[in-house]
């Protein structure tokens, strides 16, 4: 008899891990996912669509602690509960409905980067490695025993989306590799030593504001961590907002070289030799290859010449 599961899932990790369960012969009796938020840019795959393709009942409750959700899970009679990038914490009473365990896929190498948006935090903090971890769910977030994990590199120019794409593959590989042992009751449950990691909260668009007085590496890490499709790192000049969508740290192509900004330019956005530069507090420059201008609800990509025109107008208005 096939093991039965209720799957809470969203985003690309949810899509890929749901497909792994189906490929491994798990009877997915119910999928719980989210309604897409019309205010959010949906750049990722649809768990609901995958479930529909396989004829799986799907619900999108707004309250994970509500009686209706608990009753739906009870009716599904799961052996296992899986959570793959579902955005709400699941109550202990729901987790207890799976006699063979409840497991979550987290986008970091636990116990590091517990909590929200772990990929973005890892890039922001200049990490060179992250990954995906399947762990047992507990009342405390990302605190249960570790079942399996897979690491991926973070290269110096990787954006958070590029790293997230790697983490998605790592999540798929992790689940594919350990699922047979988990279903057989033979998977390892290793200690998740919380003292060796930290918990991180969610991030808001305002957290992308650039402080040009900081060292260039820190500014560059912020740009990479929130680059589109995330809201982007930005700076305001008058009533105009400029989002640094794509950039590189000057001198990065030559190991050991720290390219300096043109002399006498203060920290901030500038145009030099028809190139947009972000000058930082350590006098290093960030070369901006895509700059977006936001004003009155409109966003356009601007050239260095257009940026100079806009800022000159702003300074003299």
C-alpha positions in Angstrom: 0.0 0.0 0.0 1.3 3.4 -1.0 2.3 5.8 1.8 -0.2 8.8 1.9 0.9 12.4 2.3 -0.6 15.8 2.7 1.7 18.4 1.1 1.9 22.1 2.0 3.8 23.8 -0.8 4.4 26.9 -2.8 7.0 28.4 -5.1 9.6 26.5 -7.2 10.8 24.3 -4.4 7.2 23.3 -3.8 6.7 22.4 -7.5 9.9 20.3 -7.7 9.5 18.5 -4.4 5.9 17.7 -5.1 7.0 16.2 -8.4 9.6 14.1 -6.5 7.0 12.7 -4.2 4.8 11.7 -7.2 7.7 10.2 -9.0 8.6 8.1 -6.0 5.1 6.7 -5.8 3.8 8.6 -2.8 0.0 9.0 -2.8 -0.5 12.7 -2.3 -4.0 12.9 -1.0 -4.2 16.7 -0.5 -2.2 19.8 -1.5 -2.4 22.9 0.6 -1.0 26.0 -1.1 -1.5 29.8 -1.3 -3.6 32.1 -3.5 -1.2 34.2 -5.6 -1.0 37.7 -4.2 -1.9 40.2 -7.1 0.5 42.7 -5.5 3.4 40.3 -5.8 5.4 39.6 -8.9 4.8 35.9 -9.6 8.0 34.8 -11.3 7.9 31.2 -10.0 6.1 28.0 -10.8 2.5 27.0 -9.7 2.0 24.2 -7.2 -1.7 24.4 -7.8 -1.2 23.8 -11.5 1.0 20.7 -10.8 -1.7 19.3 -8.4 -4.4 20.0 -11.0 -2.4 18.1 -13.7 -2.4 15.1 -11.4 -6.0 15.4 -10.2 -5.0 16.1 -6.6 -7.4 18.0 -4.4 -6.1 21.4 -3.6 -7.1 24.0 -1.0 -5.8 27.5 -0.2 -6.9 28.3 3.4 -6.0 31.7 4.8 -5.7 30.5 8.3 -3.3 27.5 8.9 -4.6 27.3 12.5 -8.3 27.1 11.5 -10.6 24.2 12.1 -11.4 23.8 8.4 -7.8 23.0 7.6 -7.4 20.6 10.4 -10.5 18.8 9.3 -9.3 18.6 5.7 -6.0 17.1 6.8 -7.8 14.6 9.0 -10.0 13.5 6.1 -6.9 12.9 4.0 -5.6 10.4 6.6 -1.9 11.1 5.8 1.0 8.9 6.9 3.3 11.9 6.3 3.0 15.7 6.1 5.5 17.6 4.0 6.0 21.3 3.8 7.9 22.7 0.8 8.2 26.5 1.0 4.7 26.9 2.4 4.7 30.4 4.0 2.9 29.7 7.3 4.0 27.8 10.4 1.9 24.7 10.9 0.3 24.2 14.3 1.4 21.3 16.4 -2.1 19.9 16.3 -1.8 19.6 12.5 1.6 18.1 12.6 0.4 15.4 15.0 -2.1 14.2 12.3 0.8 12.5 10.5 1.7 9.3 12.5 4.9 8.8 10.5 6.2 12.3 10.8 6.1 15.8 9.4 9.0 17.2 7.4 10.0 20.5 6.0 12.4 21.5 3.2 14.4 24.6 4.2 16.6 26.6 1.9 19.9 26.7 3.9 22.3 24.3 5.5 20.7 24.1 9.0 21.3 25.1 11.6 22.6 28.2 9.7 20.0 30.7 8.4 16.9 29.5 10.2 13.8 31.6 9.5 12.7 33.7 6.5 14.3 34.2 3.1 17.5 32.3 3.9 18.9 32.5 0.4 18.7 36.3 0.4 20.3 36.6 3.8 23.1 34.2 2.8 24.0 36.4 -0.3 23.7 39.6 1.8 26.1 38.3 4.3 28.7 37.3 1.7 28.4 33.5 2.2 30.2 31.3 -0.2 28.0 28.2 0.4 24.4 27.4 1.2 22.0 24.6 0.3 18.8 22.7 1.2 17.9 20.8 4.3 15.1 18.3 4.9 14.2 18.3 8.6 11.6 17.1 11.0 9.1 19.8 11.9 8.7 21.0 15.5 6.9 23.7 17.3 10.0 26.0 16.9 10.8 27.0 13.3 13.6 25.1 11.5 14.5 23.4 14.8 13.7 19.7 14.2 16.1 16.9 13.5 18.0 17.0 10.2 17.2 14.2 7.8 19.4 15.2 4.8 21.0 18.2 3.2 22.8 19.2 0.0 25.2 22.1 -0.4 25.6 24.5 -3.3 28.2 27.2 -4.0 27.5 30.9 -4.0 29.8 32.5 -6.5 31.1 36.1 -6.1 28.7 37.6 -8.7 25.6 35.3 -8.0 22.4 37.1 -7.4 19.9 35.7 -4.9 17.7 34.4 -7.7 20.7 32.5 -9.2 21.4 31.0 -5.8 17.8 30.2 -5.3 17.7 28.3 -8.6 20.6 26.2 -7.3 18.9 25.7 -3.9 15.8 24.5 -5.8 17.8 21.8 -7.5 19.5 21.0 -4.2 16.1 20.5 -2.6 15.0 18.2 -5.3 18.2 16.2 -5.0 17.9 16.0 -1.2 14.4 14.7 -1.3 15.0 12.3 -4.1 18.0 10.8 -2.4 16.5 10.3 1.1 12.9 9.7 0.4 13.1 5.8 0.0 14.8 5.5 3.4 12.3 8.0 4.9 9.3 6.0 3.6 10.9 2.8 4.9 11.4 4.3 8.4 15.2 4.1 8.0 16.2 7.7 7.4 18.7 9.3 9.8 17.5 12.0 12.2 20.6 14.0 13.2 20.9 16.7 15.8 20.1 20.2 14.7 22.4 22.2 17.0 20.7 25.6 17.1 23.7 27.1 19.0 25.7 26.8 15.7 23.3 28.9 13.7 21.1 32.0 13.9 17.5 32.9 13.2 16.7 35.5 10.5 13.4 37.4 10.0 11.7 38.5 6.8 12.9 41.4 4.7 10.9 44.4 3.5 11.4 46.4 0.3 12.7 49.3 2.4 15.6 47.1 3.5 17.0 47.5 0.0 17.9 51.1 0.6 21.6 51.6 -0.2 23.9 53.3 2.2 26.7 54.4 -0.1 29.0 55.2 2.9 29.4 51.5 3.5 32.3 49.5 1.9 31.7 48.4 -1.7 31.6 44.7 -0.9 28.7 45.3 1.5 26.8 47.4 -1.0 27.4 44.9 -3.7 26.2 42.0 -1.5 23.0 44.0 -0.9 22.5 44.6 -4.7 23.0 40.9 -5.4 20.7 39.8 -2.5 17.7 41.8 -3.6 18.2 42.1 -7.4 15.1 41.5 -9.6 12.8 39.7 -9.4 13.1 40.8 -5.8 12.3 44.5 -5.2 15.9 45.7 -5.8 18.5 47.8 -4.0 17.7 51.5 -4.5 18.7 55.1 -3.7 16.6 58.2 -3.8 17.6 61.5 -5.3 15.0 64.1 -4.7 11.6 62.6 -5.7 13.3 60.1 -8.0 14.1 56.6 -7.1 16.9 54.6 -8.8 17.0 50.8 -8.5 20.4 49.1 -9.2 19.1 46.0 -11.1 22.5 44.7 -12.4 26.0 45.6 -11.5 29.5 44.3 -10.7 32.1 45.2 -8.2 35.0 47.0 -10.0 38.2 45.0 -9.8 36.4 41.7 -9.2 37.6 40.3 -12.4 41.2 40.5 -11.3 41.9 38.7 -8.0 43.6 41.0 -5.5 42.8 44.2 -7.4 40.7 46.8 -5.7 39.7 49.3 -8.4 39.2 52.8 -7.0 36.5 55.2 -8.1 37.5 58.4 -10.0 39.1 60.9 -7.7 37.0 63.5 -5.9 33.7 61.7 -6.3 31.7 61.5 -3.0 29.8 58.3 -2.1 26.6 57.9 -4.2 25.5 57.5 -7.9 27.6 59.2 -10.6 28.2 59.1 -14.3 31.8 58.9 -15.4 33.0 58.2 -19.0 29.3 57.4 -20.0 29.1 54.7 -17.2 27.0 54.7 -14.1 29.0 54.2 -11.0 28.1 53.7 -7.4 30.9 55.2 -5.3 31.2 53.6 -1.9 32.6 54.7 1.5 35.9 52.9 0.9 36.4 54.7 -2.5 35.7 51.6 -4.5 33.3 51.7 -7.3 30.4 49.5 -8.3 29.8 49.5 -12.1 26.1 49.6 -12.9 25.0 47.9 -16.1 21.2 48.3 -15.5 19.7 51.2 -13.7 16.0 51.6 -13.3 14.2 54.9 -12.7 11.0 54.9 -10.6 8.6 57.9 -10.3 4.9 58.3 -10.1 4.3 54.6 -10.2 6.3 54.1 -13.4 9.6 52.3 -13.9 11.9 52.6 -16.8 15.5 51.5 -17.6 17.7 54.6 -18.0 21.0 55.1 -19.7 23.8 57.0 -18.1 22.9 60.1 -20.1 19.3 59.9 -19.1 20.3 59.4 -15.4 22.4 62.6 -15.7 19.5 64.5 -17.2 17.0 63.4 -14.5 19.4 64.2 -11.6 20.4 67.6 -13.0 16.7 68.5 -13.4 16.0 67.2 -9.9 18.9 69.3 -8.4 17.8 72.5 -10.1 14.0 72.2 -9.5 
